[in-house]
């Protein structure tokens, strides 16, 4: 199911490294998924 067009964005993203919250590692940005996650992380 997709959200209604008028729905407000919501949610959180937490990157875990070794079980601890961390920023997105720079090498992850070499992958399309990493770029997408980086865009979300920057918006938070």
PDB file of N, CA, C, O and CB in Angstrom:
ATOM      1  N   UNK A   1       0.838  -1.186   0.000  1.00  0.00           N
ATOM      2  CA  UNK A   1       0.000   0.000   0.000  1.00  0.00           C
ATOM      3  C   UNK A   1       0.879   1.243   0.000  1.00  0.00           C
ATOM      4  O   UNK A   1       1.946   1.267   0.614  1.00  0.00           O
ATOM      5  CB  UNK A   1      -0.951   0.002   1.215  1.00  0.00           C
ATOM      6  N   UNK A   2       0.428   2.245  -0.678  1.00  0.00           N
ATOM      7  CA  UNK A   2       1.167   3.505  -0.739  1.00  0.00           C
ATOM      8  C   UNK A   2       0.451   4.566   0.083  1.00  0.00           C
ATOM      9  O   UNK A   2      -0.774   4.534   0.200  1.00  0.00           O
ATOM     10  CB  UNK A   2       1.334   3.975  -2.202  1.00  0.00           C
ATOM     11  N   UNK A   3       1.195   5.505   0.651  1.00  0.00           N
ATOM     12  CA  UNK A   3       0.551   6.573   1.422  1.00  0.00           C
ATOM     13  C   UNK A   3      -0.248   7.501   0.508  1.00  0.00           C
ATOM     14  O   UNK A   3       0.027   7.604  -0.687  1.00  0.00           O
ATOM     15  CB  UNK A   3       1.601   7.379   2.205  1.00  0.00           C
ATOM     16  N   UNK A   4      -1.220   8.159   1.080  1.00  0.00           N
ATOM     17  CA  UNK A   4      -1.997   9.149   0.331  1.00  0.00           C
ATOM     18  C   UNK A   4      -1.068  10.279  -0.112  1.00  0.00           C
ATOM     19  O   UNK A   4      -0.122  10.613   0.601  1.00  0.00           O
ATOM     20  CB  UNK A   4      -3.176   9.707   1.192  1.00  0.00           C
ATOM     21  N   UNK A   5      -1.326  10.867  -1.273  1.00  0.00           N
ATOM     22  CA  UNK A   5      -0.467  11.965  -1.746  1.00  0.00           C
ATOM     23  C   UNK A   5      -0.346  13.116  -0.751  1.00  0.00           C
ATOM     24  O   UNK A   5       0.662  13.823  -0.744  1.00  0.00           O
ATOM     25  CB  UNK A   5      -0.998  12.498  -3.053  1.00  0.00           C
ATOM     26  N   UNK A   6      -1.357  13.311   0.085  1.00  0.00           N
ATOM     27  CA  UNK A   6      -1.317  14.415   1.043  1.00  0.00           C
ATOM     28  C   UNK A   6      -0.662  14.033   2.371  1.00  0.00           C
ATOM     29  O   UNK A   6      -0.569  14.863   3.275  1.00  0.00           O
ATOM     30  CB  UNK A   6      -2.716  14.914   1.300  1.00  0.00           C
ATOM     31  N   UNK A   7      -0.208  12.783   2.495  1.00  0.00           N
ATOM     32  CA  UNK A   7       0.388  12.318   3.757  1.00  0.00           C
ATOM     33  C   UNK A   7       1.707  13.036   4.027  1.00  0.00           C
ATOM     34  O   UNK A   7       2.519  13.226   3.121  1.00  0.00           O
ATOM     35  CB  UNK A   7       0.614  10.790   3.721  1.00  0.00           C
ATOM     36  N   UNK A   8       1.909  13.430   5.273  1.00  0.00           N
ATOM     37  CA  UNK A   8       3.158  14.069   5.688  1.00  0.00           C
ATOM     38  C   UNK A   8       4.252  13.007   5.827  1.00  0.00           C
ATOM     39  O   UNK A   8       3.977  11.908   6.308  1.00  0.00           O
ATOM     40  CB  UNK A   8       2.968  14.842   7.028  1.00  0.00           C
ATOM     41  N   UNK A   9       5.488  13.314   5.414  1.00  0.00           N
ATOM     42  CA  UNK A   9       6.581  12.363   5.636  1.00  0.00           C
ATOM     43  C   UNK A   9       6.791  12.142   7.129  1.00  0.00           C
ATOM     44  O   UNK A   9       6.688  13.076   7.925  1.00  0.00           O
ATOM     45  CB  UNK A   9       7.888  12.867   4.980  1.00  0.00           C
ATOM     46  N   UNK A  10       7.079  10.924   7.492  1.00  0.00           N
ATOM     47  CA  UNK A  10       7.351  10.631   8.899  1.00  0.00           C
ATOM     48  C   UNK A  10       8.272   9.428   8.989  1.00  0.00           C
ATOM     49  O   UNK A  10       8.482   8.715   8.007  1.00  0.00           O
ATOM     50  CB  UNK A  10       6.037  10.375   9.683  1.00  0.00           C
ATOM     51  N   UNK A  11       8.814   9.211  10.165  1.00  0.00           N
ATOM     52  CA  UNK A  11       9.681   8.063  10.387  1.00  0.00           C
ATOM     53  C   UNK A  11      11.063   8.503  10.809  1.00  0.00           C
ATOM     54  O   UNK A  11      11.376   9.693  10.841  1.00  0.00           O
ATOM     55  CB  UNK A  11       9.765   7.207   9.137  1.00  0.00           C
ATOM     56  N   UNK A  12      11.883   7.523  11.131  1.00  0.00           N
ATOM     57  CA  UNK A  12      13.258   7.791  11.531  1.00  0.00           C
ATOM     58  C   UNK A  12      14.184   6.784  10.871  1.00  0.00           C
ATOM     59  O   UNK A  12      13.755   5.727  10.410  1.00  0.00           O
ATOM     60  CB  UNK A  12      13.408   7.744  13.066  1.00  0.00           C
ATOM     61  N   UNK A  13      15.426   7.126  10.837  1.00  0.00           N
ATOM     62  CA  UNK A  13      16.461   6.252  10.311  1.00  0.00           C
ATOM     63  C   UNK A  13      17.605   6.264  11.303  1.00  0.00           C
ATOM     64  O   UNK A  13      18.098   7.328  11.677  1.00  0.00           O
ATOM     65  CB  UNK A  13      16.932   6.699   8.885  1.00  0.00           C
ATOM     66  N   UNK A  14      18.028   5.088  11.730  1.00  0.00           N
ATOM     67  CA  UNK A  14      19.172   4.979  12.628  1.00  0.00           C
ATOM     68  C   UNK A  14      20.179   4.027  12.007  1.00  0.00           C
ATOM     69  O   UNK A  14      19.848   2.881  11.703  1.00  0.00           O
ATOM     70  CB  UNK A  14      18.739   4.491  14.043  1.00  0.00           C
ATOM     71  N   UNK A  15      21.394   4.491  11.819  1.00  0.00           N
ATOM     72  CA  UNK A  15      22.482   3.653  11.324  1.00  0.00           C
ATOM     73  C   UNK A  15      23.185   3.076  12.536  1.00  0.00           C
ATOM     74  O   UNK A  15      23.571   3.809  13.447  1.00  0.00           O
ATOM     75  CB  UNK A  15      23.477   4.459  10.409  1.00  0.00           C
ATOM     76  N   UNK A  16      23.353   1.761  12.547  1.00  0.00           N
ATOM     77  CA  UNK A  16      24.063   1.096  13.641  1.00  0.00           C
ATOM     78  C   UNK A  16      25.352   0.489  13.111  1.00  0.00           C
ATOM     79  O   UNK A  16      25.351  -0.212  12.099  1.00  0.00           O
ATOM     80  CB  UNK A  16      23.176   0.006  14.302  1.00  0.00           C
ATOM     81  N   UNK A  17      26.440   0.761  13.797  1.00  0.00           N
ATOM     82  CA  UNK A  17      27.730   0.136  13.500  1.00  0.00           C
ATOM     83  C   UNK A  17      28.199  -0.524  14.781  1.00  0.00           C
ATOM     84  O   UNK A  17      28.410   0.152  15.788  1.00  0.00           O
ATOM     85  CB  UNK A  17      28.789   1.181  12.963  1.00  0.00           C
ATOM     86  N   UNK A  18      28.364  -1.822  14.753  1.00  0.00           N
ATOM     87  CA  UNK A  18      28.777  -2.535  15.955  1.00  0.00           C
ATOM     88  C   UNK A  18      27.755  -2.411  17.071  1.00  0.00           C
ATOM     89  O   UNK A  18      28.110  -2.443  18.250  1.00  0.00           O
ATOM     90  CB  UNK A  18      30.113  -2.022  16.430  1.00  0.00           C
ATOM     91  N   UNK A  19      26.477  -2.270  16.702  1.00  0.00           N
ATOM     92  CA  UNK A  19      25.425  -2.169  17.695  1.00  0.00           C
ATOM     93  C   UNK A  19      25.247  -0.795  18.308  1.00  0.00           C
ATOM     94  O   UNK A  19      24.441  -0.627  19.224  1.00  0.00           O
ATOM     95  CB  UNK A  19      25.681  -3.128  18.760  1.00  0.00           C
ATOM     96  N   UNK A  20      25.987   0.192  17.819  1.00  0.00           N
ATOM     97  CA  UNK A  20      25.888   1.555  18.364  1.00  0.00           C
ATOM     98  C   UNK A  20      25.441   2.517  17.269  1.00  0.00           C
ATOM     99  O   UNK A  20      25.819   2.359  16.109  1.00  0.00           O
ATOM    100  CB  UNK A  20      27.248   2.013  18.967  1.00  0.00           C
ATOM    101  N   UNK A  21      24.638   3.513  17.636  1.00  0.00           N
ATOM    102  CA  UNK A  21      24.240   4.508  16.631  1.00  0.00           C
ATOM    103  C   UNK A  21      25.473   5.203  16.043  1.00  0.00           C
ATOM    104  O   UNK A  21      26.423   5.517  16.760  1.00  0.00           O
ATOM    105  CB  UNK A  21      23.282   5.554  17.255  1.00  0.00           C
ATOM    106  N   UNK A  22      25.441   5.434  14.743  1.00  0.00           N
ATOM    107  CA  UNK A  22      26.577   6.052  14.057  1.00  0.00           C
ATOM    108  C   UNK A  22      26.077   6.762  12.805  1.00  0.00           C
ATOM    109  O   UNK A  22      24.926   6.594  12.403  1.00  0.00           O
ATOM    110  CB  UNK A  22      27.660   4.990  13.693  1.00  0.00           C
ATOM    111  N   UNK A  23      26.931   7.539  12.208  1.00  0.00           N
ATOM    112  CA  UNK A  23      26.620   8.161  10.932  1.00  0.00           C
ATOM    113  C   UNK A  23      26.805   7.155   9.808  1.00  0.00           C
ATOM    114  O   UNK A  23      27.370   6.081  10.015  1.00  0.00           O
ATOM    115  CB  UNK A  23      27.497   9.399  10.699  1.00  0.00           C
ATOM    116  N   UNK A  24      26.336   7.500   8.636  1.00  0.00           N
ATOM    117  CA  UNK A  24      26.482   6.635   7.474  1.00  0.00           C
ATOM    118  C   UNK A  24      27.947   6.643   7.036  1.00  0.00           C
ATOM    119  O   UNK A  24      28.499   7.715   6.787  1.00  0.00           O
ATOM    120  CB  UNK A  24      25.547   7.093   6.312  1.00  0.00           C
ATOM    121  N   UNK A  25      28.590   5.477   6.934  1.00  0.00           N
ATOM    122  CA  UNK A  25      29.998   5.443   6.522  1.00  0.00           C
ATOM    123  C   UNK A  25      30.168   5.990   5.098  1.00  0.00           C
ATOM    124  O   UNK A  25      29.344   5.718   4.224  1.00  0.00           O
ATOM    125  CB  UNK A  25      30.546   4.001   6.606  1.00  0.00           C
ATOM    126  N   UNK A  26      31.208   6.737   4.875  1.00  0.00           N
ATOM    127  CA  UNK A  26      31.462   7.343   3.564  1.00  0.00           C
ATOM    128  C   UNK A  26      31.486   6.301   2.441  1.00  0.00           C
ATOM    129  O   UNK A  26      30.922   6.569   1.380  1.00  0.00           O
ATOM    130  CB  UNK A  26      32.787   8.102   3.588  1.00  0.00           C
ATOM    131  N   UNK A  27      32.112   5.116   2.614  1.00  0.00           N
ATOM    132  CA  UNK A  27      32.102   4.135   1.525  1.00  0.00           C
ATOM    133  C   UNK A  27      30.694   3.700   1.105  1.00  0.00           C
ATOM    134  O   UNK A  27      30.499   3.273  -0.033  1.00  0.00           O
ATOM    135  CB  UNK A  27      32.894   2.922   1.935  1.00  0.00           C
ATOM    136  N   UNK A  28      29.723   3.802   1.996  1.00  0.00           N
ATOM    137  CA  UNK A  28      28.347   3.425   1.647  1.00  0.00           C
ATOM    138  C   UNK A  28      27.782   4.338   0.565  1.00  0.00           C
ATOM    139  O   UNK A  28      26.878   3.942  -0.171  1.00  0.00           O
ATOM    140  CB  UNK A  28      27.447   3.471   2.890  1.00  0.00           C
ATOM    141  N   UNK A  29      28.307   5.554   0.464  1.00  0.00           N
ATOM    142  CA  UNK A  29      27.811   6.501  -0.533  1.00  0.00           C
ATOM    143  C   UNK A  29      28.224   6.128  -1.951  1.00  0.00           C
ATOM    144  O   UNK A  29      27.784   6.772  -2.904  1.00  0.00           O
ATOM    145  CB  UNK A  29      28.304   7.889  -0.212  1.00  0.00           C
ATOM    146  N   UNK A  30      29.057   5.108  -2.113  1.00  0.00           N
ATOM    147  CA  UNK A  30      29.452   4.632  -3.434  1.00  0.00           C
ATOM    148  C   UNK A  30      28.353   3.779  -4.068  1.00  0.00           C
ATOM    149  O   UNK A  30      28.427   3.460  -5.255  1.00  0.00           O
ATOM    150  CB  UNK A  30      30.751   3.830  -3.340  1.00  0.00           C
ATOM    151  N   UNK A  31      27.342   3.412  -3.295  1.00  0.00           N
ATOM    152  CA  UNK A  31      26.250   2.566  -3.772  1.00  0.00           C
ATOM    153  C   UNK A  31      24.970   3.388  -3.889  1.00  0.00           C
ATOM    154  O   UNK A  31      24.752   4.300  -3.091  1.00  0.00           O
ATOM    155  CB  UNK A  31      26.035   1.359  -2.825  1.00  0.00           C
ATOM    156  N   UNK A  32      24.121   3.082  -4.871  1.00  0.00           N
ATOM    157  CA  UNK A  32      22.864   3.830  -5.012  1.00  0.00           C
ATOM    158  C   UNK A  32      22.028   3.839  -3.728  1.00  0.00           C
ATOM    159  O   UNK A  32      21.432   4.860  -3.386  1.00  0.00           O
ATOM    160  CB  UNK A  32      22.042   3.241  -6.145  1.00  0.00           C
ATOM    161  N   UNK A  33      21.982   2.721  -3.027  1.00  0.00           N
ATOM    162  CA  UNK A  33      21.216   2.661  -1.779  1.00  0.00           C
ATOM    163  C   UNK A  33      21.827   3.582  -0.727  1.00  0.00           C
ATOM    164  O   UNK A  33      21.103   4.209   0.047  1.00  0.00           O
ATOM    165  CB  UNK A  33      21.158   1.215  -1.249  1.00  0.00           C
ATOM    166  N   UNK A  34      23.133   3.665  -0.696  1.00  0.00           N
ATOM    167  CA  UNK A  34      23.809   4.548   0.251  1.00  0.00           C
ATOM    168  C   UNK A  34      23.512   6.007  -0.032  1.00  0.00           C
ATOM    169  O   UNK A  34      23.336   6.805   0.889  1.00  0.00           O
ATOM    170  CB  UNK A  34      25.305   4.312   0.215  1.00  0.00           C
ATOM    171  N   UNK A  35      23.458   6.353  -1.320  1.00  0.00           N
ATOM    172  CA  UNK A  35      23.119   7.727  -1.698  1.00  0.00           C
ATOM    173  C   UNK A  35      21.706   8.052  -1.228  1.00  0.00           C
ATOM    174  O   UNK A  35      21.455   9.139  -0.706  1.00  0.00           O
ATOM    175  CB  UNK A  35      23.243   7.927  -3.235  1.00  0.00           C
ATOM    176  N   UNK A  36      20.778   7.106  -1.414  1.00  0.00           N
ATOM    177  CA  UNK A  36      19.397   7.316  -0.958  1.00  0.00           C
ATOM    178  C   UNK A  36      19.342   7.489   0.551  1.00  0.00           C
ATOM    179  O   UNK A  36      18.659   8.382   1.052  1.00  0.00           O
ATOM    180  CB  UNK A  36      18.505   6.141  -1.382  1.00  0.00           C
ATOM    181  N   UNK A  37      20.055   6.643   1.272  1.00  0.00           N
ATOM    182  CA  UNK A  37      20.071   6.753   2.731  1.00  0.00           C
ATOM    183  C   UNK A  37      20.732   8.049   3.177  1.00  0.00           C
ATOM    184  O   UNK A  37      20.295   8.667   4.149  1.00  0.00           O
ATOM    185  CB  UNK A  37      20.796   5.557   3.349  1.00  0.00           C
ATOM    186  N   UNK A  38      21.777   8.464   2.479  1.00  0.00           N
ATOM    187  CA  UNK A  38      22.445   9.717   2.813  1.00  0.00           C
ATOM    188  C   UNK A  38      21.511  10.908   2.648  1.00  0.00           C
ATOM    189  O   UNK A  38      21.560  11.851   3.438  1.00  0.00           O
ATOM    190  CB  UNK A  38      23.680   9.903   1.947  1.00  0.00           C
ATOM    191  N   UNK A  39      20.661  10.869   1.626  1.00  0.00           N
ATOM    192  CA  UNK A  39      19.698  11.953   1.416  1.00  0.00           C
ATOM    193  C   UNK A  39      18.686  11.994   2.546  1.00  0.00           C
ATOM    194  O   UNK A  39      18.303  13.072   3.000  1.00  0.00           O
ATOM    195  CB  UNK A  39      18.979  11.788   0.070  1.00  0.00           C
ATOM    196  N   UNK A  40      18.253  10.831   3.002  1.00  0.00           N
ATOM    197  CA  UNK A  40      17.298  10.768   4.115  1.00  0.00           C
ATOM    198  C   UNK A  40      17.972  11.236   5.390  1.00  0.00           C
ATOM    199  O   UNK A  40      17.387  12.004   6.154  1.00  0.00           O
ATOM    200  CB  UNK A  40      16.740   9.333   4.293  1.00  0.00           C
ATOM    201  N   UNK A  41      19.201  10.781   5.630  1.00  0.00           N
ATOM    202  CA  UNK A  41      19.921  11.157   6.850  1.00  0.00           C
ATOM    203  C   UNK A  41      20.136  12.662   6.915  1.00  0.00           C
ATOM    204  O   UNK A  41      20.030  13.259   7.986  1.00  0.00           O
ATOM    205  CB  UNK A  41      21.268  10.430   6.923  1.00  0.00           C
ATOM    206  N   UNK A  42      20.435  13.272   5.787  1.00  0.00           N
ATOM    207  CA  UNK A  42      20.676  14.712   5.768  1.00  0.00           C
ATOM    208  C   UNK A  42      19.403  15.493   6.073  1.00  0.00           C
ATOM    209  O   UNK A  42      19.458  16.607   6.594  1.00  0.00           O
ATOM    210  CB  UNK A  42      21.237  15.137   4.413  1.00  0.00           C
ATOM    211  N   UNK A  43      18.264  14.905   5.747  1.00  0.00           N
ATOM    212  CA  UNK A  43      16.990  15.584   5.981  1.00  0.00           C
ATOM    213  C   UNK A  43      16.566  15.507   7.437  1.00  0.00           C
ATOM    214  O   UNK A  43      15.702  16.274   7.862  1.00  0.00           O
ATOM    215  CB  UNK A  43      15.910  14.989   5.103  1.00  0.00           C
ATOM    216  N   UNK A  44      17.145  14.610   8.205  1.00  0.00           N
ATOM    217  CA  UNK A  44      16.737  14.436   9.602  1.00  0.00           C
ATOM    218  C   UNK A  44      17.390  15.438  10.500  1.00  0.00           C
ATOM    219  O   UNK A  44      17.154  15.430  11.708  1.00  0.00           O
ATOM    220  CB  UNK A  44      17.060  13.049  10.082  1.00  0.00           C
TER     221      UNK A  44
END
